[in-house]
Amino acid sequence: MTFDDTRGVHVVACARCAETQAAYADGLGWLLDWAEAHRCDPELAALLASCDREAA
């Protein structure tokens, strides 16, 4: 989880599928719950992994 100074929100991002969610300080519980329950879209994750390998 990081803090976005520009928008003033906390942000969490999935490193596998790049899906992100953001919340103000009063929504941190929801944000942490999302991070724990998040399941990647398998097709999107495979596509991004493929693109990442091709860029290397």
N, C-alpha and C positions, 0 to 999 in steps of 0.2 A: 504494500500500500504506500502511496506517495501523496504528497500534498501539492496541488496545483495552485501556485500563488496567483496566477492570472485570474482564475475563476473563483478562487477561495473555497475550493472543495477538495475532499479526499478522493483519490482515484485508485481503483484496483484494476489491473489488466491481466488477462490470461496470456501467458507467454506462448501457449500452443496455438490458440486460434485468434488471438489479438482482440477478443471481445473485451470491452471495458464497461465499467459502471462507475458512477460518481455519486457522492453524497456530502451534504453539509455535516458539520460536527454532530448534530442531533440525529443523524441517520447512520452513524457508524455501525450500530448493531445490525441494521439491515444490510449494510455493505459487507460486513464480515460474514453474515449468513449467506449472502450471494456467493462470495468467494469460496466458501466451504461446499456449497451445493452445486456450483457451476459444473456443467458437463459440456464439453466441446461438441460442436457439430462435427462428426467424423469426416465428412466430405470436405468441409472447409479447412479443417486441420491438415488433412492430407494434401490439399491443394497448396496451402501456405508452406508446408514442409517441402513440397516439390519445387516451388518457386525459390525457396531459400537455398536449396541444393544447387539449382541452376545458376543462381547469382554468384555462388562461391566458385 
